[in-house]
Amino acid sequence: MKLKRDDISDRVIQRLTKYLSILHDMKKYEEYINSSELSKIMNTTSAQIRRDLSTFGEFGIRGKGYDIENLISIIERILGIDRINKVILVGHGKVGEMLTSNTEVLGKSFNIVEVFDKSPSKVGKEIKDLNIKIKDIKDIDSDLGKINVDTAILSVIKEQAQIVTDILVKNHIKGILNFTTYKLETPDDVAVVDVNISANLQELNFWKDMLKNKGE
Ligand SMILES: NC(=O)c1ccc[n+]([C@@H]2O[C@H](COP(=O)([O-])OP(=O)(O)OC[C@H]3O[C@@H](n4cnc5c(N)ncnc54)[C@H](O)[C@@H]3O)[C@@H](O)[C@H]2O)c1
């Protein structure tokens, strides 16, 4: 099935990643799960689950529900994590270090293959856990020409975010995980996902207060 960007909301994709983690837990105990069981764990409705999954095809078996193993592999394929994805990281400061010092943060489907920075005190230093040396951002054009990679993590200072993004786009990067708070401008064929812990906390506060008021 060929889907267009407008057919899929960000929320559906966020829920897919949650379904996946629940399904991984459930597969230890069950072979099948129906939308009603899944909806209780997800704290949503079974109609929502059916709607989300039907965006991508019909996978349920009438009377039995979803084959958990099968659903896991379908969702992994949809999310492109049925393979190892090579990723580069630009900006090895506090955030960058947090990401390279614990490979579990990225999960088993993502591998950091190159790290770039512009600070002379960092370029050339080895990142032991990854067995690679930090490279100079100045050399990114020639370095990326040698490896086949289309995903980048951006963790430079905000003031450099767009400049680095333009360099990444020029080097055929098609997906950027943006840790900076800068609103990046990219061509239509480049996907950007912003990570913003402060914004997440603000959202959390809103939901927490709303639920508290509901109980009063
Ligand atoms: N998403 C979040 O929740 C969150 C949390 C904390 C910080 N941040 C943001 O993440 C970014 C990184 O934060 P940090 O605390 O790691 O900052 P930092 O100053 O510790 O690190 C930034 C790194 O980027 C490098 N750099 C700067 N310009 C560069 C360029 N043109 N090319 C390559 N490397 C370059 C610097 O040399 C440095 O190593 C900042 O924009 C910060 O605002 C986001």
The ligand as an SDF file (V2000), in Angstrom:
LIG
                    3D

 44 48  0  0  0  0  0  0  0  0999 V2000
   16.3000   18.5410   23.2290 N   0  0  0  0  0  0  0  0  0  0  0  0
   16.5050   18.7840   24.5020 C   0  0  0  0  0  0  0  0  0  0  0  0
   15.6790   18.4780   25.3350 O   0  0  0  0  0  0  0  0  0  0  0  0
   17.7580   19.4910   24.8400 C   0  0  0  0  0  0  0  0  0  0  0  0
   18.3260   19.4190   26.0980 C   0  0  0  0  0  0  0  0  0  0  0  0
   19.5170   20.0910   26.3180 C   0  0  0  0  0  0  0  0  0  0  0  0
   20.1120   20.8080   25.2950 C   0  0  0  0  0  0  0  0  0  0  0  0
   19.4910   20.8640   24.0790 N   0  0  0  0  0  0  0  0  0  0  0  0
   20.0760   21.5700   22.9270 C   0  0  0  0  0  0  0  0  0  0  0  0
   20.9400   20.6250   22.2920 O   0  0  0  0  0  0  0  0  0  0  0  0
   22.0420   21.3150   21.7090 C   0  0  0  0  0  0  0  0  0  0  0  0
   23.3270   20.7600   22.2910 C   0  0  0  0  0  0  0  0  0  0  0  0
   23.3380   20.9940   23.6780 O   0  0  0  0  0  0  0  0  0  0  0  0
   24.6390   20.6780   24.5430 P   0  0  0  0  0  0  0  0  0  0  0  0
   24.2760   20.9350   25.9360 O   0  0  0  0  0  0  0  0  0  0  0  0
   25.1690   19.3590   24.1510 O   0  0  0  0  0  0  0  0  0  0  0  0
   25.6030   21.8460   24.0130 O   0  0  0  0  0  0  0  0  0  0  0  0
   27.1910   21.8520   24.0800 P   0  0  0  0  0  0  0  0  0  0  0  0
   27.5780   23.2810   23.9470 O   0  0  0  0  0  0  0  0  0  0  0  0
   27.6690   21.0420   25.2260 O   0  0  0  0  0  0  0  0  0  0  0  0
   27.6120   21.0650   22.7270 O   0  0  0  0  0  0  0  0  0  0  0  0
   27.4610   21.5800   21.4450 C   0  0  0  0  0  0  0  0  0  0  0  0
   28.5230   20.9300   20.5720 C   0  0  0  0  0  0  0  0  0  0  0  0
   28.2990   21.3250   19.2230 O   0  0  0  0  0  0  0  0  0  0  0  0
   29.5680   21.6270   18.6560 C   0  0  0  0  0  0  0  0  0  0  0  0
   29.3530   22.5300   17.5130 N   0  0  0  0  0  0  0  0  0  0  0  0
   28.9980   23.8320   17.5180 C   0  0  0  0  0  0  0  0  0  0  0  0
   28.8910   24.2920   16.2580 N   0  0  0  0  0  0  0  0  0  0  0  0
   29.1580   23.2610   15.4390 C   0  0  0  0  0  0  0  0  0  0  0  0
   29.2130   23.1060   14.0380 C   0  0  0  0  0  0  0  0  0  0  0  0
   28.9580   24.1040   13.1870 N   0  0  0  0  0  0  0  0  0  0  0  0
   29.4930   21.8850   13.5410 N   0  0  0  0  0  0  0  0  0  0  0  0
   29.7780   20.8390   14.3640 C   0  0  0  0  0  0  0  0  0  0  0  0
   29.7580   20.9330   15.7140 N   0  0  0  0  0  0  0  0  0  0  0  0
   29.4600   22.1230   16.2410 C   0  0  0  0  0  0  0  0  0  0  0  0
   30.3780   22.2540   19.7810 C   0  0  0  0  0  0  0  0  0  0  0  0
   31.7650   22.2080   19.5290 O   0  0  0  0  0  0  0  0  0  0  0  0
   29.9570   21.3630   20.9400 C   0  0  0  0  0  0  0  0  0  0  0  0
   30.7930   20.2320   21.0520 O   0  0  0  0  0  0  0  0  0  0  0  0
   21.8400   22.7960   22.0090 C   0  0  0  0  0  0  0  0  0  0  0  0
   21.2340   23.3800   20.8970 O   0  0  0  0  0  0  0  0  0  0  0  0
   20.9200   22.7810   23.2240 C   0  0  0  0  0  0  0  0  0  0  0  0
   20.1200   23.9370   23.2880 O   0  0  0  0  0  0  0  0  0  0  0  0
   18.3610   20.2110   23.8530 C   0  0  0  0  0  0  0  0  0  0  0  0
  1  2  1  0
  2  3  2  0
  2  4  1  0
  4  5  1  0
  4 44  2  0
  5  6  2  0
  6  7  1  0
  7  8  2  0
  8  9  1  0
  8 44  1  0
  9 10  1  0
  9 42  1  0
 10 11  1  0
 11 12  1  0
 11 40  1  0
 12 13  1  0
 13 14  1  0
 14 15  2  0
 14 16  1  0
 14 17  1  0
 17 18  1  0
 18 19  2  0
 18 20  1  0
 18 21  1  0
 21 22  1  0
 22 23  1  0
 23 24  1  0
 23 38  1  0
 24 25  1  0
 25 26  1  0
 25 36  1  0
 26 27  1  0
 26 35  1  0
 27 28  2  0
 28 29  1  0
 29 30  1  0
 29 35  2  0
 30 31  1  0
 30 32  2  0
 32 33  1  0
 33 34  2  0
 34 35  1  0
 36 37  1  0
 36 38  1  0
 38 39  1  0
 40 41  1  0
 40 42  1  0
 42 43  1  0
M  CHG  2   8   1  16  -1
M  END
$$$$
